[in-house]
Amino acid sequence: MRTSSTLSSKPRFDSSSIFPRIQSPDIILPASVAVNRMSSGQNRFRGIGVVHSSSEVVAIDDREVEGVGEKKREKPRVLKVGLICGGPSAERGISLNSARSVLDHIQGDDLHVSCYYIDPNLNAYAISSAQVYSNTPADFDFKLESLAQGFETLTDFAEHLAAYVDIVFPVIHGRFGEDGGIQELLEKSNVPFIGTRSKECRTAFDKYDASLELKRQGFITVPNFVLQGNELDESGLSRWFSNNQLDANSGKVVVKPTRAGSSIGVTVAYGVDDSLTKVREIMSEGIDDKVIVEIFLGGGKEFTAIVLDVGSDSIQQPVVFLPTEVELQTSNSGDISEKDAIFNYRRKYLPTQQVVYHTPPRFPLDVINKIREGASILFKKLGLRDFARIDGWFLPPSAAMSASEANDFGKTESGTVIFTDINLISGMEQTSFLFQQASKVGFSHSNILRTIIQHACIQFPNLASFCNKSSSRTSNPSKHEGLQKVFVIFGGDTSERQVSLMSGTNVWLNLQVSGDLEVTPCLLAPGNDDSPEATDVGSRAVWSLPYSLVLRHTTEEVLDACTEALDPTRAELTSKLRKKVMDEIENGLKKHNWFTGFDISDQQPIKFTLNKWIKLAKKVQATVFIAVHGGIGEDGTLQSLLEAEKVPYTGPGFSASKICMDKVATSLSVNHLTSFGVLTINKDVRRKEDLLNSSCFDVWGEVTSKLKCETLCIKPARDGCSTGVARICCASDLGVYVKALEDCLPRIPPNSLNKAHGVIEMPVPPPEFLIFEPFIETDEITIIPKSKTKNEGLLWKGKSRWVEITVGVIGKRGSMRSLMPSVTVKESGDILSLEEKFQGGTGINLTPPPLSIMSTEALMKCKERIELIANTLELEGFSRIDAFVNVDNGEVLVIEVNTVPGMTPSTVLIHQALAEEPPVYPHVFFRTLLDLGSQRFM
């Protein structure tokens, strides 16, 4: 290992030595902002970040002029889209995810985006596109006043939009986004926008009002009872239970807010008293003051369907895509919470085996046709516009409700179809239902979003000039000759495999932006312990995936989809339904010259052994982008196999990967750097079997005595992503943890240990070795709404002077460069959860560390020590180092090194790349990592 003699002797260099001068997305700022920026010569206007391209674009007299001080030359007019996210609901984190995804996929030479944000108090701001890539709104809420251009009132905001954007794309989920609030604001100022109008939004968004409207339109609805206000109608609810043959003490029902999305607040209740308790909880938590109680649809199967309007001249022509069946997975634990499983917020947005999706659904054909027919009718009857998502239930004859009328819509020979929820602004995360279903019928992410935007434009005469030819940024599969080949591999069999799927999907989608690449997504299947593959890594299966099969929430789903795609009967049904839908879409869109056709072909997955897949990579001269977290993707095994065939790949080499995968080996490799301000944490390693066969009281006493501490941190010796990491305060806590290992539990429920904590995801199968460390007390950092503090919403006591950071490093071996560190803020418990690390909309990262916490001098020393660690470990390409840092002197206490760090849309590495000057956007960042890997054997 190489070690610098002093911190200051290591050469430092700017980001231009790593990141290429690739044009970042063009962001059109309002003319008032751009002119101010030009006249002042500053790169920021009231804190707004500006992305520069090779020739700066400024707006003068509503014309776009290229260059400053050059001869004026008018450019073709581009469509200026105002992207609005945020809002007051609990879904605003999901809204930010949606905005990030939309931004990734719609920008181009003919379409520029300005980003706006509505905070929880309905204050509007113009924000930079860099802020859209934040993990959660809490990352920047507390510093909006200094970072963004605020508007005095919403009316001022609407007037600004009327002057400086052509059309608004609202991606606010829940209140103010889907209840008609933002739509009414835009209508009053005559601002064109995408989606349904305000009046129709109000009816469709309120679940109770929508159910009444569906009933009036002749649809079967779920019997419900509404409760509102301070005085709840207990006697009325009791009569409703009786009328629906439900036991007043134990009748099973669903309690849900009428005006909240993403299944927020939805819960199961038993009997009248329990229902009222759940209703009061929803109201007291401020979720909604209007709540409905519905019959629990036992035996039913849930579905969701995307509807796209392809009509013209104000004539609706809705086409319903292939619906998706939502299958909840429950264990046989007997846990009441498992029996009451519903499609809740966690199951919707966190990759987990608790839910599986099937597109098209595994329903009889007459049911699928009835779903498509009914959703189309509903879209028209409710006056919806552009696109929507409609949810419902299929009840087989054995579960059908007896209260429906004979002529109600929804009855089929195979059962009953019931529509329950109208989603006016469907989630638009990378693997959302919109993109899953769109890809099944020939649309890439870019193509479906641009189709929605272009269709919205035809409804506004002043935007007619924009309804010209549009092009998707996704390349045509038939035009891949001569392109550089890239294989993105993800999956595996560790507890990190779902995060790996998110990372691989994000890398794949970002690299597709580069027109000179042919990028193939590949899934590393889990090994089978009972087969020869368990000992022969080269025999492991790798699947080369078509576009639509990647867009899943779990690796198990992807594998099932591969098997399903190769099943002749299932494949034939899907093909017929796909053709039918595509014909309907084309029949409507062929009238518009901006629609250039579908860009995703119907391809089959291909299965290889790992050895044959590597030989194929060598044959086609592909670079392998490794996104397999843990296991053979991070312990040097995959790197060794690729090196043997001289196949270039991303990230550190075999030796460094092997060392960093082992937390003990990592500490031993850098423990001689103490004099340079690099510290390591003492560890005690125990075999799982020894823990299972020992007294927890004895183990607790031995470990705390050896490590000289009162509180411990326990974690797998060779795992990451916060999997299995817990704070244990006593022997009984250790007993709970060891019992979870013994029972192979997938997770430890919240607050099972003495100190409050969230869900602890556990590695399955359990790890062979576990590490005990002293629990490091850090200073709690709290984000407080600005209305409650004058300290910019950041509260930090600073007693211990240590905070937890995570830092990306990037470059060539021996000259690794530290990106800007991020301070990690835990929202619940003492350990950063899986969601907080990787799931967009959760977790808080402060990038860069606020000056109120760490001085510039301490920050620079911290970065130098991080670079020292990276070069001592002989890292290359990119990695992430997690550590504690002393905010006074920049000393670093190493936690672990991740050689294949998370690369999800909300990963902290992207935040840190965007903190560079100039900001490095995701597609440039991932292309840089790829290029570093491609140069490995040069």
Secondary structure, 3 states (H helix, E strand, C coil): CCCCCCCCCCCCCCHHHCCCCCCCCCCCCCHHHHHHHHHHCCCCECCECCCCCCCCEEEECCEEEECCCCCCCECCCCEEEEEEEECCCCCHHHHHHHHHHHHHHHCECCEEEEEEEECCCCCEEEECHHHHCCCCHHHCHHHHHHHCEECCCHHHHHHHHHHHCCEEEECCCCCCCCCCHHHHHHHHCCCCECCCCHHHHHHHHCHHHHHHHHHHCCECCCCEEEEECCCCCHHHHHHHHHHCCCCCCCCEEEEEECCCCCCCCCEEEEHHHHHHHHHHHHHHCCCCCEEEEEECCCCCEEEEEEEEECCECCECCEEECCCEEEEECCCCCCCHHHHCCCCCHHHHHCCCCCEEEECCCCCCHHHHHHHHHHHHHHHHHCCCCCEEEEEEEEECHHHCCCCCCCCCECEECCEEEEEEEEECCCCCCCCCHHHHHHHHCCCCHHHHHHHHHHHHHCCCHHHHHHCCCCCCCCCCHHHCCCCEEEEEEEECCCCCHHHHHHHHHHHHHHHCCCCCEEEEEEEECCCCCCCHHHCCHHHCEEEECCHHHHCCCCHHHHHHHHHHHHCHHHHHHHHHHHHHHHHHHHHHHCCCCCCCCCCCCCCCCEEEEHHHHHHHHHHCCCEEEECCCCHHHCCCHHHHHHHHCCCCECCCCHHHHHHHHCHHHHHHHHHHHHHHCEEECCCEEEEHHHHHCCCHHHHHHHHHHHHCCCCEEEEECCCCCCCCCEEECCHHHHHHHHHHHHCCCCEECCCCCCCCCCCEECCCCCCCEEEEEECCCCCCEEECCHHHCCCCCEEECCCCCEEEEEEEEEECCCCCEECCCEEEECCCCCCCCHHHHHCCCCCEEECCCCCCCCCHHHHHHHHHHHHHHHHHCCCCEEEEEEEEEECCCCCEEEEEEECCCCCCCCCHHHHHHHCCCCCCCHHHHHHHHHHHHHCCCC
